[in-house]
Amino acid sequence: MLAELAAANAAFAIIKTAVQNTVDFTRVAHKISEYSIVKSKIEKHARADKAADKTGSDLEPFMAVEQIRKMNKS
C-alpha cells in the first residue's frame, strides 16, 4: 500500500508540474496513465479490505484514498 501511494505521489507531482509549466501533453501521458493505474489499485485495495472486514487498522487504506482525493482537488 505504501509503495503504491509513493508511486501515485511521484506521478502526481510530475503531472502537476508539467501542467503548471504547460509542457506538451504527450510528454506526460505515461505519468497520467501511471497515476490512474496506481490510484485504482489503492482504491481497490481499500475496498477489498473493507469488504473482507479485516480486523487490522483501516487507517492506512483510508488515509491513502483521502490523500489521492486531496491531490485530485489541487
Secondary structure, DSSP 8 states (H G I E B T S, - for coil): -HHHHHHHHHHHHHHHHHHHTT--HHHHHHHHHHHHHHHHHHHHHHHHHHHTT-SS-SHHHHHHHHHHHHHHH-
